[in-house]
Amino acid sequence: MPPGTLYVVATPIGNLEDLTLRALRTLKEVALVACEDTRRTRVLLSHYGISVPVTSYFEHNKRVKGEVILRALRDGKSVALVTDAGTPGISDPGFLLVKQARAEAIPVTPIPGPSAVIALLSAAGVPADRFFFEGFLPIKPGRRVNRLQALRELEATIVCYESPHRILASLEAIAQ
């Protein structure tokens, strides 16, 4: 039996209506949806009347759940990998599942959609012909400052993600 396909499905970044038609069809057709937070993903699926099994896959269970998901793929079942918002594998452990699937010659298909980075750049009024995506800055203050000093040398717009409870500390470090 051929393996199933791992679909890497981009999800809305704030408005449930931002789900693409292709993503909607894919979520309806897969045997399993692997996601960061099952509660958030169920809200999305419920909004569109989709009832497929859902399993969690996030930083703290990626090894155990990764094997469960790979087993389903090996058994010929297709799986949609989603994140809470945006594209899986960008600043989350989704890339590990993709890497493992590819190592086993399991087909991986991206389903593009909303991107927080691109949405931000399109409305920020800053040069976006060249940009560097840093992801999340280091948590420790010293490492954060060191990383920002290294980034200062880039001749491009720099985009960083940050959690709400660390935003003030990061802005202060940027101001330095």
Solvent accessible surface area in square Angstrom, and as a share of the most:
residue,aa,sasa,rsa
1,M,184,0.82
2,P,106,0.66
3,P,54,0.34
4,G,4,0.04
5,T,24,0.14
6,L,0,0.00
7,Y,54,0.21
8,V,15,0.09
9,V,0,0.00
10,A,0,0.00
11,T,3,0.01
12,P,9,0.06
13,I,60,0.30
14,G,79,0.76
15,N,78,0.40
16,L,58,0.29
17,E,137,0.61
18,D,67,0.34
19,L,16,0.08
20,T,48,0.28
21,L,151,0.75
22,R,103,0.38
23,A,0,0.00
24,L,31,0.15
25,R,122,0.45
26,T,5,0.03
27,L,0,0.00
28,K,111,0.47
29,E,117,0.52
30,V,8,0.05
31,A,44,0.34
32,L,25,0.12
33,V,0,0.00
34,A,0,0.00
35,C,0,0.00
36,E,55,0.24
37,D,29,0.15
38,T,32,0.19
39,R,178,0.65
40,R,137,0.50
41,T,6,0.04
42,R,122,0.45
43,V,93,0.53
44,L,11,0.06
45,L,6,0.03
46,S,82,0.53
47,H,102,0.45
48,Y,59,0.22
49,G,68,0.66
50,I,13,0.07
51,S,112,0.72
52,V,25,0.15
53,P,87,0.55
54,V,23,0.13
55,T,18,0.11
56,S,22,0.14
57,Y,5,0.02
58,F,70,0.29
59,E,88,0.39
60,H,167,0.75
61,N,30,0.15
62,K,37,0.16
63,R,191,0.70
64,V,108,0.62
65,K,54,0.23
66,G,1,0.01
67,E,72,0.32
68,V,59,0.34
69,I,0,0.00
70,L,5,0.03
71,R,122,0.44
72,A,14,0.11
73,L,0,0.00
74,R,95,0.35
75,D,77,0.40
76,G,30,0.28
77,K,104,0.44
78,S,31,0.20
79,V,0,0.00
80,A,0,0.00
81,L,3,0.02
82,V,4,0.02
83,T,11,0.06
84,D,43,0.22
85,A,45,0.35
86,G,4,0.04
87,T,49,0.28
88,P,7,0.04
89,G,21,0.20
90,I,86,0.44
91,S,54,0.35
92,D,24,0.13
93,P,9,0.06
94,G,2,0.02
95,F,114,0.47
96,L,51,0.26
97,L,0,0.00
98,V,31,0.18
99,K,137,0.58
100,Q,80,0.35
101,A,0,0.00
102,R,145,0.53
103,A,88,0.69
104,E,73,0.33
105,A,84,0.65
106,I,5,0.03
107,P,62,0.39
108,V,21,0.12
109,T,40,0.23
110,P,87,0.55
111,I,4,0.02
112,P,89,0.56
113,G,32,0.31
114,P,21,0.13
115,S,39,0.25
116,A,40,0.31
117,V,13,0.08
118,I,95,0.48
119,A,47,0.37
120,L,95,0.47
121,L,12,0.06
122,S,93,0.60
123,A,91,0.71
124,A,48,0.37
125,G,79,0.76
126,V,65,0.37
127,P,97,0.61
128,A,45,0.35
129,D,130,0.67
130,R,148,0.54
131,F,79,0.33
132,F,73,0.30
133,F,63,0.26
134,E,33,0.15
135,G,6,0.06
136,F,97,0.40
137,L,5,0.03
138,P,31,0.20
139,I,114,0.58
140,K,130,0.55
141,P,92,0.58
142,G,47,0.46
143,R,155,0.57
144,R,10,0.04
145,V,38,0.22
146,N,95,0.48
147,R,81,0.30
148,L,28,0.14
149,Q,96,0.42
150,A,53,0.41
151,L,4,0.02
152,R,169,0.62
153,E,135,0.60
154,L,70,0.35
155,E,151,0.68
156,A,31,0.24
157,T,28,0.17
158,I,61,0.31
159,V,8,0.05
160,C,42,0.25
161,Y,55,0.21
162,E,37,0.17
163,S,21,0.13
164,P,121,0.76
165,H,155,0.69
166,R,41,0.15
167,I,80,0.41
168,L,123,0.61
169,A,43,0.33
170,S,2,0.01
171,L,98,0.49
172,E,99,0.44
173,A,10,0.08
174,I,97,0.49
175,A,89,0.69
176,Q,158,0.70
